[in-house]
Amino acid sequence: MFSLRKDSSVRDIIVGIISAALVCFLGNQTFGQESVNSLTLAELEQTALLNNPAIQAYEQKINALKGYWTQAGLGPNPEIGYVGEEMSSANPGGRQGFELSQEILGGNQLYHAQQVVCQQIATAQQELEISKTRVLTDVRVAAYEYLAIQNKLFHLREILKNDQQMSASLETSYKNGNASRLDYVNSRIAARKSEQQLCAAQNELDAAWDRLVCLIGQPQLEPQILKADLNQTAEQKSWESYAHNLILSSPEVVRAEAKVAEAQKKVNYENSKNSQNFTVSGAVMYNTEEHVIEGSVGVSMPLRIRDRNQGNISAACSEVIQAQKDLERVKLNIQHRLADVYREYATACEDLAMYRESLLPEAAEALELAKKAYENQETSMLDLISAQKTYRETNIEYYDALCKYWTSLTLLEGKLLDGSLEDSSL
């Protein structure tokens, strides 16, 4: 039990400390002074889009496919060769000349071959969009996590400063015989716990920064202050709204549809290869015996008795069905993942409403009442410490709830796409 003599100077000092803490807690909560080394979320996003290796890998995949598209449109090369005929001991020269031949492809095969690669490029472009969305989602989630810890750290610094001042005042009062040993020890414990929480939060912040800079492709970037407002939350949307939009516009669905189109174009290509090819050839020779120039022309084509490309056609048709079933799987998988993410989002919205409407105001009111009760000598210092602890923990929990809200909302707005640094399996 904290006790004071009628000398009011010590009580005034302690009440002043509590009042200063209230001003800090109840005032406009910012991260302190402006820093030259600061970043915005938009700057982080732009840096990530320029430097993330997953995006660069997909861009190179598209470039490679463009090369394959050019190659697919190139027909077979003509063939040229030497011809020597009717050479004997009586006429060693015989006929000497050269032969030229060209294979002609039927069924517009080159067009269909390019159409397959063209659709592969469209699929790769959707994969690039998926990669960009994953990067932006990961960066935003990491940034919101960093912001929440950054704000918690600021509060914990102020709390530690207040606890240390209170502990020092109680130490003076205890030495002067104006406070009990119990209150003095409790104040020291409170200061030590605040210091412990501050160290843990600092380690959390360092780890969050390390994760963030890896996502933007600049792991050597020094820690900076991140400027954004976590408190500007939006109106809650329904599950049906997100489910409808995801099925219609999810890049995963668009990619799966592109793969169906790619498989269908492959069927057309394999069918075109079942058409008849033929080879045209011609030869020009010099008859050394009669001293005249002779020529010949020929046309040949394979007899498609055994190989009519039926195996590849059948496989391509099966790949169409496989792609269609994979499209169904993707849609079901999106709704499956949406259920968990939306649950977290809905819970976070409810938690934020509760913190804003009741928990934060009531914790502030309890601290104010405890301060007034202490001023009127109606309660002990332990009650003040308890009220301050409750207010501190409520504010820290509020930032945790904000972090969960922004994480779940970012996943929903980011089409449930994250994991930009995982194996892309190009």
C-alpha positions as CSV (number, residue, x, y, z in Angstrom):
1,M,0.0,0.0,0.0
2,F,1.4,3.3,-1.1
3,S,1.4,5.9,1.7
4,L,2.3,9.5,2.0
5,R,2.6,12.0,4.7
6,K,0.7,15.2,4.5
7,D,3.7,16.7,2.7
8,S,2.1,17.1,-0.8
9,S,5.3,17.6,-2.8
10,V,5.9,13.9,-3.5
11,R,2.3,13.3,-4.4
12,D,2.3,16.3,-6.7
13,I,5.4,14.9,-8.4
14,I,3.8,11.6,-9.0
15,V,0.5,13.0,-10.1
16,G,2.4,15.2,-12.6
17,I,4.1,12.2,-14.0
18,I,0.8,10.4,-14.4
19,S,-0.7,13.5,-16.1
20,A,2.2,13.7,-18.5
21,A,1.6,10.0,-19.4
22,L,-2.1,10.7,-20.0
23,V,-1.2,13.6,-22.3
24,C,1.1,11.2,-24.2
25,F,-1.4,8.4,-24.4
26,L,-4.5,10.4,-25.1
27,G,-3.0,12.9,-27.5
28,N,-2.4,12.6,-31.2
29,Q,-0.4,9.3,-31.5
30,T,2.3,9.8,-34.1
31,F,5.7,8.4,-34.6
32,G,7.5,11.4,-33.2
33,Q,9.5,13.9,-35.3
34,E,9.7,13.8,-39.0
35,S,12.7,12.0,-40.3
36,V,14.7,12.7,-43.4
37,N,15.1,8.9,-43.9
38,S,11.5,8.0,-44.4
39,L,9.5,6.0,-46.9
40,T,5.9,5.8,-48.1
41,L,4.0,2.7,-49.1
42,A,3.9,3.9,-52.7
43,E,7.7,4.1,-52.8
44,L,8.1,0.6,-51.5
45,E,5.7,-0.7,-54.0
46,Q,7.5,1.0,-56.9
47,T,10.8,-0.3,-55.7
48,A,9.5,-3.8,-55.4
49,L,8.1,-3.8,-58.9
50,L,11.5,-2.7,-60.3
51,N,13.7,-5.0,-58.2
52,N,11.8,-8.2,-57.3
53,P,13.5,-11.1,-59.1
54,A,10.2,-13.0,-59.5
55,I,8.9,-10.3,-61.8
56,Q,12.1,-10.1,-63.7
57,A,12.1,-13.8,-64.2
58,Y,8.6,-13.8,-65.7
59,E,9.5,-10.9,-68.0
60,Q,12.4,-12.9,-69.3
61,K,10.1,-15.9,-69.8
62,I,7.9,-13.7,-72.0
63,N,10.9,-12.6,-74.0
64,A,11.9,-16.2,-74.5
65,L,8.4,-17.2,-75.7
66,K,8.5,-14.3,-78.2
67,G,11.7,-15.9,-79.6
68,Y,9.9,-19.3,-79.8
69,W,7.0,-17.5,-81.6
70,T,9.4,-16.3,-84.3
71,Q,11.0,-19.7,-84.6
72,A,7.6,-21.4,-84.9
73,G,6.7,-19.3,-87.9
74,L,9.8,-20.3,-89.8
75,G,9.3,-23.1,-92.4
76,P,11.8,-25.8,-93.3
77,N,14.9,-24.7,-95.1
78,P,15.5,-25.7,-98.8
79,E,18.1,-28.3,-99.4
80,I,20.8,-28.2,-102.0
81,G,23.1,-31.1,-102.9
82,Y,25.5,-32.4,-105.5
83,V,24.4,-34.9,-108.2
84,G,26.7,-37.2,-110.1
85,E,25.2,-39.9,-112.5
86,E,26.3,-42.4,-115.2
87,M,30.0,-42.1,-114.5
88,S,32.0,-45.0,-116.0
89,S,35.5,-45.8,-117.3
90,A,34.3,-44.8,-120.8
91,N,32.8,-41.6,-119.6
92,P,34.3,-40.7,-116.2
93,G,32.5,-37.3,-116.2
94,G,29.0,-38.7,-116.6
95,R,26.4,-36.2,-115.6
96,Q,27.5,-33.6,-113.0
97,G,25.2,-31.0,-111.4
98,F,23.3,-29.9,-108.3
99,E,19.9,-30.6,-106.9
100,L,17.5,-28.3,-105.0
101,S,14.5,-29.5,-102.9
102,Q,11.9,-27.8,-100.7
103,E,9.4,-29.4,-98.3
104,I,6.0,-27.8,-98.5
105,L,3.9,-28.0,-95.3
106,G,0.2,-28.5,-95.6
107,G,-2.7,-27.6,-93.3
108,N,-1.3,-24.1,-92.5
109,Q,0.9,-25.7,-89.8
110,L,3.1,-22.7,-89.3
111,Y,0.1,-20.5,-88.5
112,H,-1.2,-23.0,-85.9
113,A,2.3,-23.4,-84.4
114,Q,2.5,-19.7,-83.9
115,Q,-1.0,-19.6,-82.4
116,V,0.1,-22.1,-79.8
117,V,3.1,-20.0,-78.8
118,C,1.0,-16.8,-78.9
119,Q,-1.4,-18.3,-76.4
120,Q,1.6,-19.4,-74.3
121,I,2.7,-15.7,-74.2
122,A,-0.8,-14.7,-73.1
123,T,-0.6,-17.3,-70.3
124,A,2.9,-16.0,-69.3
125,Q,1.6,-12.5,-69.2
126,Q,-1.1,-13.6,-66.8
127,E,1.6,-15.3,-64.7
128,L,3.5,-12.0,-64.7
129,E,0.4,-10.2,-63.4
130,I,0.0,-12.8,-60.7
131,S,3.7,-12.3,-59.8
132,K,3.2,-8.5,-59.6
133,T,0.1,-9.0,-57.5
134,R,1.9,-11.3,-55.1
135,V,4.8,-8.9,-54.8
136,L,2.4,-5.9,-54.0
137,T,0.4,-8.0,-51.5
138,D,3.5,-9.2,-49.7
139,V,5.0,-5.7,-49.6
140,R,1.8,-4.2,-48.3
141,V,1.4,-6.9,-45.6
142,A,5.0,-6.5,-44.5
143,A,4.6,-2.7,-44.5
144,Y,1.5,-2.8,-42.3
145,E,3.2,-5.2,-40.0
146,Y,6.2,-2.9,-39.7
147,L,3.9,0.1,-39.2
148,A,2.1,-1.6,-36.3
149,I,5.3,-2.6,-34.6
150,Q,6.7,0.9,-35.3
151,N,3.7,2.5,-33.5
152,K,3.9,0.0,-30.6
153,L,7.5,0.7,-30.2
154,F,6.8,4.4,-29.9
155,H,4.2,3.8,-27.2
156,L,6.5,1.5,-25.3
157,R,9.3,4.0,-25.3
158,E,7.0,6.6,-23.7
159,I,5.7,4.0,-21.3
160,L,9.2,3.0,-20.2
161,K,10.2,6.7,-19.8
162,N,7.1,7.2,-17.6
163,D,7.7,4.0,-15.5
164,Q,11.4,4.9,-15.0
165,Q,10.5,8.4,-13.8
166,M,7.8,7.0,-11.5
167,S,10.3,4.4,-10.1
168,A,12.9,7.1,-9.5
169,S,10.3,9.2,-7.6
170,L,9.2,6.3,-5.5
171,E,12.8,5.5,-4.7
172,T,13.3,9.0,-3.4
173,S,10.0,8.8,-1.5
174,Y,11.0,5.4,0.0
175,K,14.3,6.7,1.1
176,N,12.6,9.7,2.7
177,G,10.2,7.3,4.4
178,N,7.2,8.6,2.4
179,A,6.5,5.3,0.5
180,S,6.5,1.7,1.3
181,R,9.0,-0.8,0.2
182,L,6.3,-2.8,-1.6
183,D,5.3,0.2,-3.8
184,Y,8.9,0.9,-4.6
185,V,9.6,-2.7,-5.6
186,N,6.4,-2.9,-7.7
187,S,7.4,0.3,-9.5
188,R,10.8,-1.2,-10.3
189,I,9.2,-4.4,-11.6
190,A,6.8,-2.3,-13.8
191,A,9.8,-0.4,-15.2
192,R,11.8,-3.7,-15.9
193,K,8.8,-5.2,-17.6
194,S,8.4,-2.1,-19.8
195,E,12.0,-2.4,-20.7
196,Q,11.6,-6.0,-21.6
197,Q,8.6,-5.3,-23.8
198,L,10.5,-2.5,-25.5
199,C,13.5,-4.8,-26.3
200,A,11.1,-7.5,-27.7
201,A,9.4,-4.9,-29.8
202,Q,12.7,-3.6,-31.2
203,N,13.7,-7.1,-32.2
204,E,10.3,-7.5,-33.8
205,L,10.8,-4.3,-35.7
206,D,14.2,-5.3,-36.9
207,A,12.9,-8.7,-38.2
208,A,10.0,-7.0,-39.9
209,W,12.3,-4.6,-41.7
210,D,14.6,-7.4,-42.8
211,R,11.5,-9.2,-44.3
212,L,10.3,-6.0,-46.0
213,V,13.6,-5.1,-47.7
214,C,13.9,-8.6,-49.0
215,L,10.5,-8.3,-50.7
216,I,11.5,-5.0,-52.4
217,G,14.7,-6.6,-53.6
218,Q,17.1,-4.3,-51.6
219,P,18.2,-6.4,-48.6
220,Q,21.0,-4.0,-47.7
221,L,18.7,-1.0,-47.2
222,E,19.1,0.6,-43.8
223,P,16.0,0.9,-41.5
224,Q,13.8,3.9,-42.1
225,I,10.6,5.3,-40.8
226,L,7.5,4.2,-42.8
227,K,4.9,6.9,-43.2
228,A,1.3,5.7,-43.5
229,D,-2.0,5.9,-41.5
230,L,-3.2,2.6,-40.2
231,N,-6.3,4.1,-38.7
232,Q,-8.0,4.9,-42.0
233,T,-10.1,1.7,-42.4
234,A,-12.7,1.1,-45.0
235,E,-16.3,-0.1,-44.7
236,Q,-16.6,-3.8,-44.4
237,K,-17.5,-5.7,-47.6
238,S,-19.5,-9.0,-47.7
239,W,-18.2,-12.5,-48.4
240,E,-20.4,-12.7,-51.5
241,S,-18.9,-9.5,-52.9
242,Y,-15.3,-10.8,-52.7
243,A,-16.3,-14.3,-53.9
244,H,-18.1,-12.8,-57.0
245,N,-15.2,-10.5,-57.9
246,L,-12.6,-13.1,-57.4
247,I,-14.3,-15.6,-59.7
248,L,-14.7,-13.0,-62.3
249,S,-11.3,-11.2,-62.1
250,S,-8.8,-13.3,-60.3
251,P,-5.6,-13.5,-62.3
252,E,-5.5,-17.2,-61.3
253,V,-8.8,-17.8,-63.0
254,V,-7.7,-15.8,-66.1
255,R,-4.4,-17.8,-66.2
256,A,-6.4,-21.1,-66.0
257,E,-8.7,-19.9,-68.8
258,A,-5.6,-19.0,-70.9
259,K,-4.3,-22.6,-70.4
260,V,-7.6,-24.0,-71.6
261,A,-7.3,-21.8,-74.7
262,E,-3.7,-22.9,-75.1
263,A,-4.7,-26.6,-75.0
264,Q,-7.4,-26.0,-77.6
265,K,-4.9,-24.3,-79.9
266,K,-2.6,-27.2,-79.5
267,V,-5.4,-29.5,-80.7
268,N,-5.7,-27.3,-83.8
269,Y,-1.9,-27.5,-84.3
270,E,-1.8,-31.3,-84.0
271,N,-4.7,-31.7,-86.4
272,S,-2.8,-29.4,-88.9
273,K,0.1,-31.8,-88.7
274,N,-2.1,-34.6,-90.0
275,S,-2.4,-32.8,-93.3
276,Q,-0.4,-33.9,-96.3
277,N,3.2,-32.5,-96.7
278,F,5.0,-32.9,-100.0
279,T,8.5,-32.2,-101.3
280,V,9.3,-30.5,-104.6
281,S,12.8,-31.1,-106.0
282,G,14.7,-30.2,-109.2
283,A,18.1,-30.9,-110.5
284,V,20.4,-29.3,-113.2
285,M,23.2,-31.5,-114.6
286,Y,25.8,-31.2,-117.4
287,N,26.2,-34.2,-119.6
288,T,30.0,-34.4,-120.2
289,E,29.6,-37.0,-123.0
290,E,27.1,-35.1,-125.1
291,H,28.0,-31.7,-123.8
292,V,24.5,-30.6,-123.1
293,I,22.7,-29.3,-120.0
294,E,19.9,-31.6,-118.7
295,G,17.4,-31.1,-115.9
296,S,14.9,-33.1,-113.8
297,V,11.9,-32.3,-111.6
298,G,10.3,-34.4,-108.9
299,V,7.5,-34.3,-106.4
300,S,7.2,-36.7,-103.4
301,M,5.0,-37.1,-100.4
302,P,4.8,-39.6,-97.6
303,L,2.1,-42.2,-97.5
304,R,0.2,-41.6,-94.2
305,I,-0.6,-45.2,-93.6
306,R,0.7,-45.7,-90.1
307,D,1.6,-42.3,-88.7
308,R,-1.3,-39.8,-89.0
309,N,-0.3,-38.0,-85.8
310,Q,-3.3,-39.7,-84.1
311,G,-1.4,-40.1,-80.8
312,N,-0.5,-36.5,-80.4
313,I,-4.1,-35.4,-81.4
314,S,-5.5,-37.7,-78.7
315,A,-3.1,-36.4,-76.1
316,A,-3.9,-32.8,-77.0
317,C,-7.7,-33.5,-76.6
318,S,-7.0,-35.0,-73.2
319,E,-5.0,-31.9,-72.3
320,V,-8.0,-29.7,-73.1
321,I,-10.1,-31.7,-70.6
322,Q,-7.3,-31.5,-68.1
323,A,-7.1,-27.8,-68.4
324,Q,-10.8,-27.4,-68.1
325,K,-10.8,-29.5,-64.9
326,D,-7.9,-27.4,-63.6
327,L,-10.0,-24.3,-64.2
328,E,-12.7,-25.8,-62.0
329,R,-10.1,-26.6,-59.3
330,V,-8.8,-23.1,-59.3
331,K,-12.2,-21.6,-58.8
332,L,-13.0,-24.0,-55.9
333,N,-9.5,-23.4,-54.4
334,I,-10.1,-19.6,-54.4
335,Q,-13.4,-20.0,-52.6
336,H,-11.7,-22.4,-50.1
337,R,-9.0,-20.0,-49.3
338,L,-11.4,-17.1,-49.3
339,A,-13.3,-18.7,-46.4
340,D,-10.4,-18.5,-44.0
341,V,-9.1,-15.1,-45.1
342,Y,-12.6,-13.6,-44.9
343,R,-13.1,-15.1,-41.4
344,E,-9.9,-13.3,-40.3
345,Y,-11.0,-10.1,-42.0
346,A,-14.5,-10.2,-40.4
347,T,-13.1,-11.0,-37.0
348,A,-10.6,-8.1,-37.3
349,C,-13.4,-5.7,-38.3
350,E,-15.4,-6.7,-35.2
351,D,-12.3,-6.4,-33.0
352,L,-11.5,-2.9,-34.3
353,A,-15.1,-1.8,-33.7
354,M,-14.9,-3.0,-30.2
355,Y,-11.6,-1.4,-29.4
356,R,-12.7,2.0,-30.9
357,E,-16.2,2.0,-29.4
358,S,-15.6,0.6,-26.0
359,L,-12.2,-0.9,-25.0
360,L,-10.0,2.2,-25.8
361,P,-12.4,4.8,-24.4
362,E,-13.1,2.7,-21.3
363,A,-9.4,2.0,-20.7
364,A,-8.8,5.7,-21.0
365,E,-11.6,6.5,-18.6
366,A,-10.4,3.9,-16.1
367,L,-6.9,5.6,-16.1
368,E,-8.4,9.0,-15.7
369,L,-10.6,7.8,-12.8
370,A,-7.6,6.1,-11.1
371,K,-5.7,9.3,-11.4
372,K,-8.4,11.3,-9.8
373,A,-9.0,8.8,-7.1
374,Y,-5.3,8.8,-6.3
375,E,-5.3,12.6,-6.2
376,N,-8.2,12.4,-3.7
377,Q,-6.3,9.8,-1.6
378,E,-9.1,7.3,-2.3
379,T,-6.9,4.6,-3.9
380,S,-3.3,3.3,-3.8
381,M,-0.5,3.7,-6.3
382,L,-0.9,0.0,-7.2
383,D,-4.4,0.9,-8.6
384,L,-2.8,3.6,-10.7
385,I,-0.1,1.2,-12.0
386,S,-2.8,-1.4,-12.8
387,A,-4.9,1.1,-14.7
388,Q,-1.9,2.3,-16.6
389,K,-0.9,-1.3,-17.4
390,T,-4.5,-2.0,-18.7
391,Y,-4.4,1.1,-20.9
392,R,-1.0,0.3,-22.2
393,E,-1.9,-3.3,-23.1
394,T,-5.2,-2.2,-24.7
395,N,-3.4,0.2,-27.0
396,I,-0.8,-2.4,-28.0
397,E,-3.5,-4.9,-28.6
398,Y,-5.3,-2.3,-30.7
399,Y,-2.3,-2.1,-33.0
400,D,-2.1,-5.9,-33.3
401,A,-5.8,-5.8,-34.3
402,L,-5.0,-3.2,-36.9
403,C,-2.2,-5.3,-38.3
404,K,-4.5,-8.3,-38.6
405,Y,-7.2,-6.2,-40.3
406,W,-4.8,-4.7,-42.9
407,T,-3.2,-8.2,-43.5
408,S,-6.5,-9.8,-44.2
409,L,-7.9,-6.9,-46.2
410,T,-4.7,-6.7,-48.3
411,L,-5.0,-10.4,-49.1
412,L,-8.6,-10.0,-50.1
413,E,-7.9,-6.9,-52.2
414,G,-4.8,-8.7,-53.6
415,K,-6.9,-11.6,-54.9
416,L,-5.6,-13.9,-52.2
417,L,-2.1,-13.9,-53.9
418,D,1.0,-13.8,-51.8
419,G,4.3,-15.7,-51.5
420,S,6.2,-13.7,-54.1
421,L,9.6,-15.2,-53.1
422,E,8.5,-18.8,-53.1
423,D,9.5,-21.1,-56.0
424,S,7.8,-19.8,-59.1
425,S,8.2,-23.1,-61.1
426,L,8.5,-21.2,-64.3
